């Protein structure tokens, strides 16, 4: 890695801002040299944590010691801060969702290009072990060709009681958690999207969605169900994935789960009918013992650079960004499409085509 | 009950035919007096089981001793047999799916009316304990107002290797298992359907569907996901139901499951953030211990008459059919709509309206 130490200022010192400060405590290449927040209490928290509290955003941007601005404010002001920071020749790291509207991201991308500075979105859940485990199952065909994936995150605590339950700040679960699950799915499945159908939930009576289910069909034949819920008092598995030779499941964040795979080599006995409600069923009976085997999920090694190592490599011209802005843009547009699908209760089939032209620019 | 004993002949002495024979062994009101099957081996099986083997369908229909004809043939000949039996002044019990096309059922219903005979479809899974348990949760608001239901039946044995994997006989999982799950759902949720979206699976390469997912929204706001799979090596819960005050789950045919319900009376502590992949989350953390309570599923008493008791009550004019032909017709039309939705990959919103007029006749 580099010998240089880069200086970073955190803009927005709330939950995520202080999370990044802790994350960077042991980083060899990046020093957090200060924060800026519009709230007095957050400035005090910053000082208490040992970080200089800048008086204004312009004070941050005019400080030539600052190499990086990290944006962890509510979503509605990401663009304004990002463009100003890029124009001030700072590199920018931005929390997700990058912006509420894709047009804003295009503006940021143009500003980054114009100023020759890096703009990288913190889609940290590409490094999640549960995701990387499923990606390995998918890539290495450990259950055959995957043809259906269900990715769920379910809680019972409702929407967090801060700006995330207000529309103007870009609240709601699609933008908060959906952005991760959709980013993971699109990063994994290398195919254009054939159709999108979504149902957003407003059961808590908030003005933003408290969860959603979205069905995405890909042109390569993979179908998927992505779900976020905040009114789920019992949790379904984090991942449920079907392949031509087996099924994989990850139950929770601790990566409890398994794969059950067809034993094609063994002579397959017919399954024995079971009593199911008022009838017998052979179709839904468990396969005979020899017909399947249950195995552990694969172990993943973190072969990718860490998020912050990659940020430094990108800035120094040594690597491509792991999180490409074009990918972030596609996810943002997918979320816009999901909102439209849910509002109209219609299937949207031209997603990757209406957007492909402006993707190029 | 009645003092009379009714005589019943089973037409189609395969898996379901012999299942009915066993089911009726102890019935006080109905005697199985014979069977008819086009296959010699099934006639021999009938004789071995102690039932007279009629030589032809017309021999059954011209036998004045026969009160009931039970149809358990492949689906494509249900209508022909049913209409002939009704015209011969027999009462008819018919296996599900009643017919492949709704027009055929209308013909049967007209024949039943014209001949003043009962025609009753064996939608036996309305008596399934798992279903009645969820229906009780729904009707009695045991988890508050139910707003989302998921009903799944998943196996790993593919489509049974008989006529059920051929299109001409009305094979496929939508017609085989879907008819039950949809019948249960529509029997439970007293509302018009607002929209239908379906994806059929053909992953096994059969000419009929080996499973499906269908998303149904009701006008009363209830959303539902109904799924049948035959390529699921790991099974998801049979029922997953969300209400405004809790969640209910039934894992399997043995009715293992639970309800988790909000403790509104208790002071609710904020949930503690948990580590989830590369981040912390309070939203998806388990609720604090006092915020919820886990309880057993309710016990159901079989308050309804049994299927065959109801059949006798209907014939004797003492009760309405539990399984009304108009309900069966609606489910059949829903399946037709599901086929169209899946073929076109479109949402269908006018289901209960285009069909309402002909429902009346």
Interface residues (C-beta under 8 A of the other chain):
Chain A: X19 X124 X125 X127 X128 X129 X130 X131 X143 X147 X148 X153 X154 X155 X156 X157 X159 X160 X173 X176 X177 X194 X195 X197 X199 X201 X203 X213 X215 X217 X223 X225 X229 X230 X231 X232 X233 X234 X236 X237 X240 X242 X244 X246 X247 X248 X249 X253 X258 X260 X261 X262 X271 X274 X275 X276 X277 X278 X279 X280 X281 X282 X283 X284 X285 X286 X287 X291 X292 X345 X346 X347 X349
Chain B: X19 X124 X125 X127 X128 X129 X130 X131 X143 X147 X148 X153 X154 X155 X156 X157 X159 X160 X173 X176 X177 X194 X195 X197 X199 X201 X203 X213 X215 X217 X223 X225 X229 X230 X231 X232 X233 X234 X236 X237 X240 X242 X244 X246 X247 X248 X249 X253 X258 X260 X261 X262 X271 X274 X275 X276 X277 X278 X279 X280 X281 X282 X283 X284 X285 X286 X287 X291 X292 X345 X346 X347 X349
